[in-house]
């Protein structure tokens, strides 16, 4: 296998001007990933700052209500800053500091990665600038203020569709302007090598913990692990340690927006074709001339026209399956989990909850499903109210 | 001998760039002939892309205008096929890898050759990934242009040794677009490159004034100007030809 490849997917398709930066990052990561001191520091941050390990919670009421497989929720929403994003950001910020970088830049969709990056920057005395599509700064106004409160500068991106893909474009452009003191803290398992590998490695703690916690609770592995997929970092984290356990079904839930047959969707696996964009060969929603399609989802965090290269490989080999979930199914699941378990999930994670509601009744009561609740839903409350026609002011 | 390399044999080269299909294909065709008449040594035609990550705001906006006006890869190829028979100035395509990959790599490079395209520039395909196109380009006699940047350091020599046509030297950090000042760091890299190869070296990114063109051409074999021309097209739309002519003439005389 060529370096940084997952089958034919992955690679390093970026302007020459950034090549030395990604190679410097790769060299540093190869060194520090095996450095006991680095790992001790990161482990300390994850335990004492992020609050790991996160709980694996048995959702008794949901299980009884659906009448099929037992459902466990992996509570990444309980992490500091409210999502799985902190796992990756603490790793990358620590790595960047070891590399002598003093400034973090990052893209964000829903704002969770931006908040996590701003948080890590505050903790580690680093400068921080976040790029966020203008449409998303409006959908997620609270997170914009949260980032500013943490000391970050937020740049609304007005190019293209003004959403996550444009935020990635602009962060890449900013990196070419200022490289020597700056680390691009990529938020998902995407972009040029080594980012898909680094982000996966910092997120795989999710599946490592699920495995340990499940063995302790049930004495066996789960039958299915379900996670939402945009770029795919929480799903990659939840899947990784189970890839070689063939009895465990791995299911990624894509944002189907208004439906996979409606142009307003972001279901890359369902509708995408092979392309090369944002540094990687993977699957993308695009037209016959390779123009990247304007995608749509109610969830700003899943509103992305591509998917990480390792997911493209897991799909191609059939090891994981990917299913579309619509806006309306996700909103219903958002409300369902809130009322049934008293847990308000992020609208992104609600896509995974929605599929669990379909799957659990089809499985026997002796089966076990784990749903990754990648983030908490506080940030989405106003948007869900708007969706339901309720006029509330934040 | 490459037609592109030839373009550097008669003094220093002035390379111009416009976004294809901005504001429409007919204007692009007229501008190609006009710039050739005014002394452009090579002409780059951008195939617009929805997400041009190496471009600043001026060329991003041009790509958006061209796509909104209905420009496609096929329409540009058809136009180039016709216009390349009416000028001797070598024409190049500049575009991102995805439009080429999705069109079909082999089909694209073959059509480029048929239509008289002398070379292609793909800014998101670095040395390590050039295998995507280099074999096809060799087979079809299309020069695949390599780029170096001020951050290339030890990579510059490796890249230059395998370069075809000319070596595109990015003047400074950042994306395309006019800059008030351009440092001399790329000049130091060119000295190293010249020790190992005689490939012509042209400097681009940020150059817009005759003074900058004179300064950069003094340390290289030519200069590349894009955003400044695209800006004139943005300002004057379909009536831009006389303004572009005047600008190209003034810049050409500064490149010595």
Interface residues (C-beta under 8 A of the other chain):
Chain A: X11 X12 X13 X14 X15 X16 X17 X18 X19 X20 X21 X159 X160 X165 X166 X169 X172 X173 X176 X177 X178 X179 X273 X274 X275 X276 X277 X278 X279 X284 X286 X288 X289 X290 X291 X292
Chain B: X49 X50 X51 X53 X54 X56 X57 X60 X64 X67 X72 X73 X96 X97 X98 X99 X100 X101 X102 X103 X123 X124 X125 X126 X127 X128 X129 X132 X147 X148 X149 X150 X151 X152 X153 X155 X159 X170 X173 X174 X175
